Amino acid sequence: MRIGIDARMYGPQQGGLGRYIEQLILNLEKLNPNADFVIFLRQDNWNDFAPSNQRFTKVLADVPWYGLREQFELPKIIRETKVDLMHFPHWNVPLFYSKPFVVTIHDLLLLHYPTRRASTLGPVLYFIKNLFFRLILRHAAKRSKKIITVSNFSKEDIVKNLNVSEEKITVTYLAANPVANPPLPRPSGESKIARPYALYVGVAYPHKNLDRLLEAWKIFYEKTGNRYQLVLVGKRNYFYDKLLKKFEDLLAMGQVIFTDFVDDQTLDNLYREASVYVFPSLYEGFGIPPLEAMLHGVPVVASSAASLPEILEGAALYFDPLMTNELAETLISAFENRKLREELSNLGKNILAKYSWLTTAKKTSEVYQNSV
């Protein structure tokens, strides 16, 4: 059997989705599968993946996602490789790809949060683009041999909103990413971090709820004084620029530090030295960063929304993500109660055994076998 994987988003620069693709492929290699794999990459991430298994080969598919070229050029490139089954690890399956495929639908963010705030386009263009994306999503769900998703929350959401049978869907939990070794000293770029800090790692899209987090931090600052900092880690873009401009007073005071994108070893150090990890999201299909924090022994305070209670279980201190005052009070409890932090840290370490990228790869491989 010859299996293709669309890995154009491979790597940490593409956030959680890029991590998923990266770790899935690296762990599929470890399984020594009875199949040949074709990994489709862009020029930007071509050198990020170096096959260690002779049954894995790379093919250049330097086609941007979410555009017309993806609809017409990508199917042609895939067909030329003569794969028996294609895995699209995101919902953006070309409408004109007619060969057998499986798709990973991580969540239905596109349906639940189709707000203009999440786009830099004008209202008319955004409306047209959103309709097209919804068409592609529903096409992917309907035409796929199997659907992979990352939590029971997302599975129920897909069944309810895309009219898909439960039998078609397999849940493969994700996992925390491996820790980089050895630890490095804090780089000069993070020298502004001078006090115990809460850490957030991720993008700044509206559903991530960072506006409320920073509003809550103002309340937190008023009640605790200048003893703590909030560190935001994520690739700078339009949404981060907008957020930082809105809260430039907190940055000017040194209350909030923005690092931009950092490499894996720097990120590990930022996790390792954090006092608290905060995850205020309104909607998540899974949520890798809180598990990464737990891997480093960092206590987690998290939104009680969507899949997070399923994934984090009793190992996090939860808050209502719509209640700014509650978020601030939860942060105060986490920072100022050492015993609570120790309990959360121990609970976090205990649930990590539930999640493994190798298990994700094994279950995904079973889906491949059952789709041909």
N, C-alpha and C positions, 0 to 999 in steps of 0.2 A: 504494500500500500504506500502511496505517495501523498503526504499531507503538507499543505501550505499554511503558513501563518503570516498574517499581515502584521509585520513588526515595524511599520513606518513610525509608530510612536514609541519605539523601544527606548528605554533609558530614563533616568531620574529627572531630566529636564522637562519631561511631560507629566510630572506629578505622579499621582497614584496609579493612573492608567499605564504610564510608562514603566513604573515599577512592576506592575502586574505582568506585563508582557515580558519584561526582562527576566524576572524570577521564574515565570512559567517555562520559558525556553531553556534557561540554564538548568532547571531541574528535570525537564523532559530529557535532556542530554544524559543525565545521571541514570535514567531508567534503562538505558540500552534497549530502546523500543524496537519491536519487530516491524519497523516502517522507516521510510526515508522522509526527511523533512526538508522543505524549501522555505527559507526565511526571507521574506521580502522587506528590504530596508531602504531608507532614503540615503542620499549622499551625506547628510548631516550626521547620521548615526551609523554609517557603514562600518567605521572602525571600532565602534563600541562593542560589537559582538564578534568574537573570534571563535569559531566552532572548535570544540574539544572532542566531539564525536564525529567520526567519519561519515555517519549517515545524515549529518546536517550540512546543508550547503546554503550559500547566500545568493540572492538575486537582487539586483538594483531595481527598485521601483520608486524613482525620485518624483513622486506625484504628491502634491499637497492634499491634505484631507479637507473635506467639506466643500469641495468645488466641482466644477464641471469636468475638469481633467480626471478627477477620481471616478466619475461616472463612465467615462469612455476609455481612457488610457489604461487604468488599472486592470479592468477585465481582460484586455488584450494581453498585457504582460503576464497575467496569471495563466491564461489559456495556453500561452506558448510553453509553459513549464510542464503542462500535462499532469497536473495534480489530480488525485482521485477525490480528495476532500479538502476543502478550504476552511480555515478557522479565522473568522473576523473577530478580534477580541474587543470590539466596540461595535455600536449599532450602525456605523456608517458603511453598510454593505451596498456596493453599486447596484442600482436598479437593473442594470443590463447584465449582471452576472447570473447565469442560468445553471451553472454546474452545482453539484451538492456542496453544502456548506453548513457549518455550525456557527453560532454567534454568541458572544458574551454580551449580555445586557446587564450592566452593573446596577442601574437604577432607572427610574423614569423621571429624572430631573426635568427633561425636556417638556413633559406633560404637566408637571406640578408647578414649575417655576418658569413659565414662558414670558417672564417680564422683560420689558424693554430695558430695564436697568442692567440686564446682563449682556447687553450688546452695545457696540459703538455705532451701529447702523442707524439710519433715519427710520422713522416709524413705518413707512410704506415698504421699504426694502426689508426691514426686519420681519414684517408680517408675512411677506412672500417667502423669505428664507425659512421662517419657522414652519410654515405650511409644508414646504418641501422636506424639511427635516422630519416632520411627523410622518409624512408619506414613506420616507425611507425606513424609519423605525418600525412602522407597522408592516412594511414589506419584509424586513429582515425577520421579524417574529413569525410571520405567516409562512415564508418560503424556506426557512431553515429546517434542517433535519432534526436538530436538537438546539435547545437554548441552555446556556450556562449562565447562572447568576451567582451572586456572592453572599446572599443571606436569605433566610426564610422570609424576612420582611419584604425584600425585593421580589421574591418568588410570588408571594401573595399579591403584591402590587401589579406584577405582570399578568397574572391570571385574571385579576379583576379588570384591568384597564385595556389589555390587548387581546382579550378573548382567546387565550391560549390554555390548553389543558395542562393540568399539573404534571401529567406523565411525560410531557415533552421537556420539562425543565429539570435540570440538575443543579443543586447548590454545591458550590465548591468555595469554602471559606478561603480568605486570603491569610496573610501572616505578616509579622514584623520582619523588617529587612535585616540582613546580617550586620553585626557590629563590625566597624572598621578597626583594624589594629595595626600598629600600636596607637594608643591615644597621643594626640599632638597637643602642644601648648596652645593656649588661646591665641589666634592670630591677631595682628595689630588692628585689623578691620573691626574686631569686636571689642576694642579697648574701651569703648564707651559703656560697656556693661560693667558696672561698678558695685552693684548691690544684688542681693538675692532676687531672682527673677522668675516670672511666669513665662512659659514658652508657648508659642503657637507656630506650627509648621504647616504651610499649605498656601493655596491660592486665595484671592480676595474677592471672588465672585459674590454677588449679593446673598445667595443662600448660605454662605459661610458665616454670615451674621457678625462680621467684624465691626460694623458700625455700632452695634449694641455692646460688643466687647469693649470698645474704646470709651463708649459712654459710661459703661459700668466701671471702667478703670478710673474715670474722673471721680466717681463716688467713692471708690476704693481709696484713692489718693487723699481725698478730703478726710476720710476716717482713720487712715493709718499713717499719714504723713509721708515724708520723702525717704522711706525705708526700703522700698521695693521698686522693681522695674518690670516692664512687659516687653518681651523680645518677639518680634514678628519675623519669620523666615519664609521667604517665597520669592519666586521670580518676578522682578519688577515689570509691570505692565500698566495698561490704562486704569484698571480697577485699583491697583495699589496706589498709583499716582493720585487718583481721586480721593482715596481714603486718607492718605498722608496729608494732602492739602487741607482736607476738612478738619483734621486733628493736629495741625502743625504746632499748636500751642503745647501739646503733650510731648512732641518731639523736641521742641525748643527747650523744654524744662528737663529733658533727659529722662522723662517718665517712660517714654516708648522709644524703643530702638528697632530700626528696620535694617536687616542685613542684606537684603536682596538674595539671589540664589547662592547657595554655598555647596562646596563639594562634600562627599560622603563623610570624610574624616572630620571636617569642621562641624558638620551636622551632628555627628556622634558626640563630639565634645560639648556642643550646645545642649543636647539632651542630657548628657552625663552631669553637667553642672547646674541644671535647672532645679529649682525648688518645687515647682508645680508645673504641670502641663494643663493647658486649658483648650477645650474644643467646643466652641459655641454653636456649631452648625445646626441649621434648621432642617436639613435633609441630607442623609447619607445612606448609600446602599450598603456600605461596610465601614470604612474609616480605619486606615492603616496607622496614621500618626499616633493615636493614643496607645496602640500596642507597642510601637517603637519606644514610646516614653516608658511604658511598663518594663520593657526589656532592659532599660537603663536604671530601673528602680525608682523612677519618678512618679509620685502620686498624681492621679488624673482627676480633674474636675471636668464634667462633660454635660452636654445637652441631653435632656431626656427624650429627645425627638427621634423618630424614624427607627433605624436599625441599632442605634447605639446601645440601648439596654440589652438587646440580644447578644451583641458582640462583647461588650465589656462586663456584662453580668453585674455582680455585686462588688466589683473591684474599682468602681469609680464613685465619686461624689457628684450626684446629679443636680441639675438646676433646670428650671423652665427657661428655654432660650428666648422667650418673648418678654421675660420679666427682668429688666435691667437691674433693679435693686436686689433681686434674688441672686443674680449672677455676682454682683459685688459682694454680697454677704457670704456667698459660697467661697469666693476667693479669700476673704478675710479668715474664714474658718480654716481653710487649707493652709494658709501661710502661718497662722498664729497658734495652731494646735499641732505641736510636734508629734504627739502620740497618734493623732489621726493620720498624719502623713506617713508614719511608719506602718500603720495598719493597712492603708491603701497601697503602699509600696509592696508589702508582703502579699496582699490579695492579688495584685497585678501580676506578680511573678508566678503565682499559682495557676492562673488561667492561661498562661502563654503556651502550655503544653498542648492545648486544644488546637493550636494553629501552627501549620507547617507548610512551607512552600512545596516540599516533596509530596505531601499528601494532596495538595492542590493539583500538582502535575499528574499524580496517579489517577485521581478521579477524572481529570480532563482526558487522559489517555483512554480511560474506559468509555468516555463519551465518544471519542473518535471511533473506537472499535464497534460501538453500537450504532454508528451512523452510516455505515457502508454495507 
